[in-house]
Amino acid sequence: MDKITNYTIENLQIRCFYNEENSGDIIYLNTDFEGVESALSELENMLKKCSKNVILPVFAAIEGERWGHDLSPWPAPGVFRDAGDFTGGAPEYLKKLIENVMPVVEQTLFGPKNELRRGILGYSLGGLFAFWSLFACNAFDCAASVSGSLWYDGFVEYARSAAFQKKPIAVYLSVGDKEHKTRNKRMAAVERCLEECRVLCNERDIPVLSERNPGNHFVNVPVRIAKALYYLTEQLQQ
């Protein structure tokens, strides 16, 4: 990516990566800047191996969120002794993104564009937030939950009963093939919960790609994110 633009909005840092020629779409990532840079490097390697002419969107990485608060949709017990409980601040955080962050970023980069399409991607708890946001607002056209915390207490039940605020053009779900082997009983349900979310998308006639990656939750994270970005990029251009 040959251009970078930085923003500070309230307590959040936003770094946008893009080329001079971009698709006019944007994908938001609740992922640290270093992780996004590594993922974009992997994405460029993938694109070199394919024969398609892919015009990339803008990738907007966000830092500064309070992990256990801003990315959790409702309160739930914590899973690690030293991390505390989840405090359910996602609705407030999503409101901040939609009302404060996105207008500034998009007006600066695109001007008064009416037909902007947006994706959202997250890893781990950020992946839960990304998929949950499709039920909570109509701001995003597609979402990727990469090794997402879809095991989160009550989430599958919520997804079954809730409606998407607008029909997504695509959903990407992934999990490591060893993630279910954790000793934590709640987190061990991750693969089953992902499968239930995949079935839910199929039942609602939503294009969904579900992938199992080698390894546990922490293996080849940039590659996993890059695969999700590639899929969302393709779907946004169709």
C-alpha positions in Angstrom: 0.0 0.0 0.0 1.6 3.3 -1.0 -0.4 5.7 1.1 -1.1 6.0 4.8 -3.4 8.5 6.6 -3.6 8.8 10.4 -6.4 10.1 12.5 -7.0 10.7 16.2 -10.7 10.7 17.1 -11.6 10.8 20.8 -9.6 8.0 22.4 -9.1 6.1 19.2 -6.2 6.0 16.7 -7.1 5.2 13.1 -4.6 4.4 10.4 -5.8 4.0 6.8 -3.8 2.1 4.3 -4.6 2.5 0.6 -3.3 2.9 -2.9 -3.8 5.9 -5.2 -6.1 3.8 -7.2 -8.6 2.2 -4.8 -12.0 0.7 -5.3 -13.8 3.5 -3.3 -14.8 1.0 -0.7 -13.5 0.6 2.9 -12.9 -2.2 5.3 -12.6 -1.3 9.0 -10.4 -3.6 11.2 -10.4 -3.7 15.0 -6.8 -4.9 14.9 -3.5 -3.2 15.9 -1.5 -1.3 13.2 1.4 -3.8 13.2 -0.9 -6.7 12.8 -2.7 -5.0 9.9 0.6 -4.2 8.2 1.7 -7.8 8.4 -1.7 -9.0 7.1 -1.5 -6.5 4.2 1.9 -7.8 3.3 0.5 -11.3 3.2 -2.4 -10.1 1.1 -0.1 -8.6 -1.5 1.7 -12.0 -1.7 -1.6 -13.7 -2.3 -2.5 -11.2 -5.0 0.8 -11.8 -6.8 -0.1 -15.4 -7.2 -3.5 -14.9 -8.7 -4.3 -13.8 -12.3 -7.2 -11.5 -11.3 -7.0 -7.8 -11.5 -8.1 -6.8 -8.0 -8.4 -3.2 -7.0 -8.1 -2.9 -3.2 -10.3 -0.9 -0.9 -9.1 1.3 1.8 -8.2 -0.6 5.0 -8.8 1.4 8.2 -7.2 -0.1 11.3 -8.4 1.0 14.7 -6.4 1.1 17.9 -7.3 2.2 21.4 -10.5 0.3 22.1 -10.9 -1.2 25.5 -10.8 -4.9 24.6 -13.1 -6.5 27.2 -15.5 -3.6 27.2 -15.8 -2.1 23.7 -15.9 -5.4 21.8 -18.3 -7.3 24.0 -22.0 -7.0 23.1 -23.3 -7.6 26.7 -21.8 -8.4 30.1 -20.4 -11.9 30.6 -17.9 -13.6 32.9 -14.3 -13.4 31.9 -12.3 -16.3 30.6 -8.9 -15.4 32.0 -8.2 -14.8 35.7 -6.2 -11.6 35.1 -8.4 -10.1 32.4 -11.6 -9.4 34.3 -15.2 -9.8 33.1 -16.6 -8.6 29.8 -18.6 -5.5 30.5 -20.8 -5.2 27.3 -19.7 -1.8 25.9 -20.0 -2.8 22.2 -23.3 -0.8 21.5 -21.7 2.4 22.8 -18.4 1.7 20.9 -20.3 0.9 17.7 -22.2 4.2 18.0 -18.9 6.0 18.4 -17.6 4.4 15.2 -20.7 5.2 13.2 -21.3 8.7 14.4 -17.7 10.0 15.1 -15.1 7.9 13.4 -16.5 6.9 10.0 -17.8 10.3 8.9 -14.4 11.9 9.5 -12.4 9.2 7.8 -14.8 8.8 4.8 -15.3 12.5 4.2 -11.5 13.0 4.2 -10.8 10.1 1.9 -13.8 10.0 -0.4 -15.6 13.3 -0.1 -19.4 13.4 -0.3 -19.8 9.9 -1.8 -23.2 8.4 -1.5 -22.6 4.8 -2.6 -19.8 3.8 -0.3 -19.7 0.2 0.7 -18.1 -0.9 3.9 -16.8 -4.1 5.4 -15.8 -4.8 9.0 -13.2 -7.4 10.2 -12.0 -8.5 13.6 -9.9 -11.2 15.2 -10.8 -13.0 18.4 -13.2 -10.8 20.4 -13.0 -8.3 17.5 -14.3 -11.1 15.3 -17.3 -11.5 17.5 -17.9 -7.7 17.4 -17.6 -7.7 13.6 -20.3 -10.4 13.1 -22.5 -9.0 15.9 -22.4 -5.5 14.2 -24.4 -6.9 11.3 -27.3 -7.5 13.7 -26.8 -4.2 15.5 -26.6 -1.7 12.7 -27.0 -1.2 8.9 -23.6 0.5 8.4 -21.7 -2.5 7.0 -22.2 -4.5 3.8 -20.1 -7.5 4.8 -18.1 -8.8 7.8 -15.3 -11.2 8.6 -15.0 -13.0 12.0 -11.4 -14.4 12.1 -11.0 -16.9 14.8 -13.9 -15.0 16.3 -15.2 -15.5 19.9 -18.5 -16.9 18.6 -18.6 -19.1 21.7 -19.5 -15.9 23.7 -22.2 -16.5 26.2 -25.6 -16.3 24.5 -24.4 -15.2 21.1 -25.5 -18.1 19.0 -29.0 -17.9 20.6 -29.0 -14.2 20.0 -28.0 -14.6 16.3 -30.7 -17.2 15.7 -33.5 -14.9 17.0 -32.2 -11.5 15.7 -32.5 -10.1 12.2 -29.7 -8.6 10.2 -30.2 -4.8 9.9 -29.6 -5.2 6.2 -28.8 -8.3 4.2 -25.0 -8.7 4.0 -23.5 -9.3 0.6 -21.1 -11.7 2.3 -19.8 -13.2 5.6 -16.5 -14.8 6.3 -15.9 -17.1 9.3 -12.7 -18.9 10.2 -11.4 -20.9 13.1 -8.1 -22.8 13.8 -8.5 -26.5 13.7 -7.0 -26.8 17.2 -8.9 -24.0 18.9 -11.6 -26.3 20.3 -8.9 -28.3 22.2 -8.6 -25.6 24.9 -9.4 -26.7 28.5 -11.8 -23.8 28.9 -15.2 -25.3 28.3 -16.8 -22.1 27.0 -14.1 -21.4 24.4 -14.0 -25.1 23.4 -17.4 -24.6 21.8 -15.9 -22.2 19.2 -16.0 -24.6 16.2 -19.5 -25.7 16.9 -20.7 -22.1 17.3 -19.0 -21.1 14.1 -20.8 -24.0 12.3 -24.1 -22.8 13.7 -23.4 -19.3 12.4 -22.5 -20.6 9.0 -25.8 -22.6 8.8 -27.7 -19.5 9.9 -26.2 -17.5 7.0 -27.0 -20.3 4.6 -30.6 -20.4 5.8 -30.9 -16.7 5.2 -29.4 -16.9 1.7 -26.3 -15.0 2.6 -23.0 -15.9 0.8 -20.7 -17.3 3.5 -17.2 -18.7 3.4 -16.2 -20.8 6.4 -12.6 -22.0 6.7 -10.6 -24.1 9.2 -7.0 -23.0 9.5 -4.1 -25.1 10.8 -3.3 -24.5 14.5 -4.6 -23.0 17.6 -5.9 -19.5 18.2 -2.5 -17.8 17.9 -1.0 -19.4 14.8 -0.4 -17.5 11.5 -2.7 -14.6 12.5 -1.6 -12.3 9.7 -2.3 -15.0 7.1 -5.7 -15.7 8.5 -6.6 -12.0 8.4 -5.2 -11.7 4.9 -7.4 -14.5 3.7 -10.5 -12.8 5.1 -9.5 -9.5 3.5 -9.1 -11.2 0.2 -12.6 -12.7 0.4 -14.2 -9.4 1.5 -12.4 -7.5 -1.2 -13.6 -9.8 -3.9 -17.2 -9.7 -2.6 -17.2 -5.9 -2.5 -16.2 -5.7 -6.1 -19.0 -7.9 -7.4 
